[in-house]
Amino acid sequence: MNFKFPEYEFLIGWRYIRTGRKGRRNAFISFISTISILGIALGVAALIIVLSVMNGFQKEVRDRMLSIVPHIEIRSANNEPLTQWKLIARQCKQLRPDIIGSAPFVRGQALIAKGDSMQGVYLRGIDPLEEAFVTPLIENNPELVKDLQPGRWNILLGIELARQLGVEKGSRISVVTPQGKTTAAGVLPRFKTFRVAGLFDSGHFEYDSAMALINIDDAAKLMRTGGPNGIQLRLENGHDAREAGEYLSAVMPSQIIVSDWTRTNRNWFDAVQLEKRLMFIILTLIVAVAAFNLVSTLVMTVTDKTSDIAILRTMGASPQSIMTIFMLQGATAGLMGTMSGLVMGLIIAFNVGSIVSAIEQLLSTHFLPASVYLISRMPSDPQWRDIAPITLISLILAFIATIYPSWRASRVQPAQALRYE
């Protein structure tokens, strides 16, 4: 069956849209129609902008997080030292050829004290020679860890942590660990004086304010682990970490625990995904309200054009043709609103950082404090997997809104409509 485009129905529907906008008699109908189109455009634009910003926020935090945390961690189930870490890393490489780097680590918690200030930290002992293979922050700044030599008791602090403690490079601080030593007076915590050898800035507030790096040998002595208690693995693509982690966990011995960065930070990413879904639903309702404003516009148009409909019927137009005319009129308005919103949304989404910065300068304020939002600038990452459904849903809602008024128009009886003309 060959499809035939309803040409004359489209021309009449387009004429109604044009005359509705130009004629004075239908100014109110034109106003309602314009509001409906603007409502659809603003709803579509808002959806695109909000989801793009949320995608950008998630991508920015993920990239900064992966600059300092490993894609996959391997630890012993009973906290025994992994003295044969190179052998285990080689086995993992054979199982997963996409593993491009490995390094040992010692992980623990500690308190850092400077004068009256004290902060709890995530203390990580690293091998300066191996760490660059798994951590982009060290790979891009090899000079940062050159002073982390065994026995020198040097330490690297996150820039926010150093600010909170009021220390700088060269300062002396005390590190207290819960692995205490037994004396006649009881169990006393172990502490050691370190020299701040440098500060690092990963761009992720949570890690910059609560992480410290020391040499792996110093960490093993301080925390009495007897050697590395974990292995870090880096993949070619960090997005494959969950799948790779599940595979390694299934094939490795039961005494080995495998975890990936998506599970380590699962609560944060689950919260972002939930917020994204809720925002999509809420803003879609705005688009729906604007789309169904087309119902009132078309009902008023049908009422105003009743005599025109009757004349078309007497000239031989079928009810299906009349229905098609008004469906095309409403669908055209919906298409105009959707496309306008798509263009406006993409323009703002690609320039939202500059727009927000200009508003911040104008109002002399800062909308994104890093201590709350982890990043200090407005990111944006428009993705077609979000934009395509938004566009499709808007067009479908606009089409559905045209069905009832168009059906009403097709039911107009010529004799009754022309009785008083």
Backbone hydrogen bonds, N-H to C=O, Kabsch-Sander energy under -0.5 kcal/mol:
donor,donor_aa,acceptor,acceptor_aa,energy
5,F,3,F,-0.5
7,E,5,F,-2.2
10,F,6,P,-2.1
11,L,7,E,-2.3
12,I,8,Y,-2.2
13,G,9,E,-2.5
14,W,10,F,-2.9
15,R,11,L,-1.9
16,Y,12,I,-2.3
17,I,13,G,-1.8
18,R,14,W,-2.4
19,T,15,R,-3.2
20,G,16,Y,-2.0
21,R,17,I,-1.0
21,R,18,R,-0.5
22,K,18,R,-1.8
23,G,19,T,-2.9
27,A,24,R,-1.6
30,S,26,N,-2.6
31,F,27,A,-2.3
32,I,28,F,-2.5
33,S,29,I,-2.6
34,T,30,S,-2.5
35,I,31,F,-2.4
36,S,32,I,-2.1
37,I,33,S,-2.2
38,L,34,T,-2.8
39,G,35,I,-2.5
40,I,36,S,-2.2
41,A,37,I,-2.5
42,L,38,L,-2.9
43,G,39,G,-2.3
44,V,40,I,-2.7
45,A,41,A,-2.6
46,A,42,L,-2.7
47,L,43,G,-2.2
48,I,44,V,-2.3
49,I,45,A,-2.7
50,V,46,A,-2.7
51,L,47,L,-2.3
52,S,48,I,-2.1
53,V,49,I,-2.4
54,M,50,V,-2.4
55,N,51,L,-2.4
56,G,52,S,-2.6
57,F,53,V,-2.8
58,Q,54,M,-2.4
59,K,55,N,-2.6
60,E,56,G,-2.8
61,V,57,F,-2.3
62,R,58,Q,-2.3
63,D,59,K,-2.7
64,R,60,E,-2.2
65,M,61,V,-2.4
66,L,62,R,-2.6
67,S,63,D,-0.5
67,S,64,R,-0.6
68,I,65,M,-1.5
69,V,65,M,-1.9
71,H,233,L,-0.9
72,I,233,L,-1.8
73,E,259,S,-3.4
74,I,231,I,-2.4
75,R,257,I,-2.6
76,S,229,N,-0.6
77,A,255,Q,-3.1
79,N,76,S,-1.4
82,L,228,P,-3.5
83,T,81,P,-1.3
85,W,82,L,-1.0
88,I,84,Q,-1.9
89,A,85,W,-2.7
90,R,86,K,-2.1
91,Q,87,L,-2.1
92,C,88,I,-2.2
93,K,89,A,-2.0
94,Q,90,R,-1.8
95,L,91,Q,-1.8
96,R,92,C,-2.8
99,I,96,R,-1.9
100,I,98,D,-0.6
100,I,234,R,-2.6
101,G,234,R,-1.1
103,A,232,Q,-1.8
105,F,230,G,-2.0
106,V,125,G,-1.9
108,G,123,L,-2.2
110,A,121,V,-1.8
111,L,176,V,-2.9
112,I,119,Q,-2.9
113,A,111,L,-0.5
113,A,174,S,-2.9
114,K,117,S,-2.8
117,S,114,K,-2.1
119,Q,112,I,-2.4
121,V,110,A,-2.9
122,Y,210,A,-2.8
123,L,108,G,-2.3
123,L,121,V,-0.8
124,R,212,A,-2.5
125,G,106,V,-3.7
126,I,124,R,-0.5
126,I,214,I,-2.8
127,D,104,P,-0.6
130,E,127,D,-0.8
131,E,127,D,-2.7
132,A,128,P,-0.5
133,F,130,E,-1.7
134,V,131,E,-1.7
135,T,131,E,-2.2
137,L,67,S,-2.4
138,I,135,T,-0.5
139,E,135,T,-2.5
140,N,136,P,-2.6
141,N,137,L,-0.7
144,L,141,N,-1.8
145,V,142,P,-0.9
146,K,143,E,-0.8
148,L,145,V,-1.5
149,Q,147,D,-2.0
152,R,149,Q,-1.8
155,I,195,R,-2.1
156,L,213,L,-2.9
157,L,198,G,-1.9
158,G,211,M,-1.5
159,I,200,F,-2.2
161,L,208,D,-2.4
162,A,158,G,-2.5
163,R,159,I,-1.6
164,Q,160,E,-2.1
165,L,161,L,-2.1
166,G,162,A,-1.3
167,V,162,A,-2.2
170,G,196,V,-3.1
171,S,168,E,-2.3
173,I,194,F,-2.5
174,S,113,A,-2.5
175,V,192,K,-3.0
176,V,111,L,-3.2
176,V,174,S,-0.5
177,T,190,R,-2.8
180,G,178,P,-1.7
181,K,188,L,-3.0
183,T,186,G,-2.5
186,G,183,T,-1.7
188,L,181,K,-2.8
188,L,186,G,-0.6
190,R,177,T,-1.1
192,K,175,V,-2.0
194,F,173,I,-2.9
195,R,153,W,-2.0
196,V,171,S,-2.9
197,A,155,I,-2.6
197,A,195,R,-0.8
198,G,155,I,-0.9
200,F,157,L,-2.1
205,F,203,G,-0.6
205,F,374,L,-1.1
207,Y,204,H,-0.6
208,D,204,H,-2.7
209,S,205,F,-1.6
210,A,207,Y,-0.9
211,M,207,Y,-0.9
212,A,122,Y,-2.0
213,L,156,L,-2.5
214,I,124,R,-2.1
215,N,154,N,-0.5
216,I,126,I,-2.1
219,A,215,N,-2.4
220,A,216,I,-2.2
221,K,217,D,-2.0
222,L,218,D,-2.6
223,M,219,A,-2.7
224,R,220,A,-0.7
225,T,220,A,-1.4
226,G,220,A,-0.7
229,N,105,F,-1.5
230,G,105,F,-1.0
231,I,74,I,-2.3
232,Q,103,A,-3.6
233,L,72,I,-2.6
234,R,101,G,-2.5
236,E,98,D,-1.7
240,D,237,N,-1.8
241,A,238,G,-1.5
244,A,240,D,-2.7
245,G,241,A,-3.0
246,E,242,R,-2.4
247,Y,243,E,-1.9
248,L,244,A,-2.6
249,S,245,G,-2.3
250,A,246,E,-1.6
251,V,247,Y,-1.5
252,M,248,L,-2.3
256,I,253,P,-1.8
257,I,75,R,-3.4
258,V,256,I,-0.5
259,S,73,E,-2.5
261,W,71,H,-2.1
263,R,260,D,-0.8
264,T,260,D,-2.1
265,N,261,W,-1.8
266,R,263,R,-1.3
269,F,265,N,-1.8
270,D,266,R,-2.7
271,A,267,N,-2.0
272,V,268,W,-2.0
273,Q,269,F,-2.3
274,L,270,D,-2.3
275,E,271,A,-2.5
276,K,272,V,-2.3
277,R,273,Q,-2.2
278,L,274,L,-2.4
279,M,275,E,-2.6
280,F,276,K,-2.0
281,I,277,R,-2.2
282,I,278,L,-2.7
283,L,279,M,-2.6
284,T,280,F,-1.8
285,L,281,I,-1.6
286,I,282,I,-1.1
287,V,283,L,-1.8
288,A,284,T,-2.4
289,V,285,L,-2.6
290,A,286,I,-2.2
291,A,287,V,-2.7
292,F,288,A,-2.6
293,N,289,V,-0.6
293,N,290,A,-0.7
294,L,291,A,-1.6
295,V,292,F,-0.9
296,S,292,F,-0.7
297,T,293,N,-1.8
298,L,294,L,-2.8
299,V,295,V,-2.6
300,M,296,S,-2.2
301,T,297,T,-2.0
302,V,298,L,-2.9
303,T,299,V,-2.3
304,D,300,M,-2.2
305,K,301,T,-2.2
306,T,303,T,-0.9
309,I,305,K,-2.6
310,A,306,T,-2.4
311,I,307,S,-2.3
312,L,308,D,-2.4
313,R,309,I,-2.3
314,T,310,A,-2.3
315,M,311,I,-1.4
316,G,313,R,-1.5
317,A,312,L,-2.6
322,I,318,S,-2.1
323,M,319,P,-2.6
324,T,320,Q,-2.3
325,I,321,S,-2.3
326,F,322,I,-1.6
327,M,323,M,-2.1
328,L,324,T,-2.7
329,Q,325,I,-1.8
330,G,326,F,-2.4
331,A,327,M,-2.9
332,T,328,L,-2.4
333,A,329,Q,-1.8
334,G,330,G,-2.5
335,L,331,A,-2.7
336,M,332,T,-2.5
337,G,333,A,-2.3
338,T,334,G,-2.6
339,M,335,L,-2.7
340,S,336,M,-2.2
341,G,337,G,-2.4
342,L,338,T,-2.4
343,V,339,M,-2.5
344,M,340,S,-2.6
345,G,341,G,-2.8
346,L,342,L,-2.2
347,I,343,V,-2.3
348,I,344,M,-2.2
349,A,345,G,-2.8
350,F,346,L,-2.3
351,N,347,I,-0.7
351,N,348,I,-0.7
352,V,349,A,-0.6
355,I,351,N,-2.2
356,V,352,V,-2.7
357,S,353,G,-2.2
358,A,354,S,-2.2
359,I,355,I,-2.1
360,E,356,V,-2.7
361,Q,357,S,-2.3
362,L,358,A,-2.2
363,L,359,I,-2.5
364,S,360,E,-1.0
365,T,360,E,-1.7
372,V,369,P,-1.7
373,Y,369,P,-2.4
374,L,370,A,-1.6
375,I,373,Y,-0.5
381,D,52,S,-2.1
386,D,383,Q,-1.6
387,I,383,Q,-2.2
388,A,384,W,-2.6
390,I,386,D,-1.6
391,T,387,I,-2.5
392,L,388,A,-2.5
393,I,389,P,-2.9
394,S,390,I,-2.2
395,L,391,T,-2.1
396,I,392,L,-2.4
397,L,393,I,-2.7
398,A,394,S,-2.2
399,F,395,L,-2.2
400,I,396,I,-2.7
401,A,397,L,-2.1
402,T,398,A,-0.7
402,T,399,F,-1.0
403,I,399,F,-0.5
403,I,400,I,-1.3
404,Y,400,I,-0.5
406,S,402,T,-1.9
407,W,403,I,-2.3
408,R,404,Y,-2.4
409,A,405,P,-2.1
410,S,406,S,-1.9
411,R,407,W,-0.8
411,R,408,R,-0.8
412,V,409,A,-1.3
417,A,413,Q,-2.4
418,L,414,P,-2.1
419,R,416,Q,-0.7
421,E,418,L,-0.9
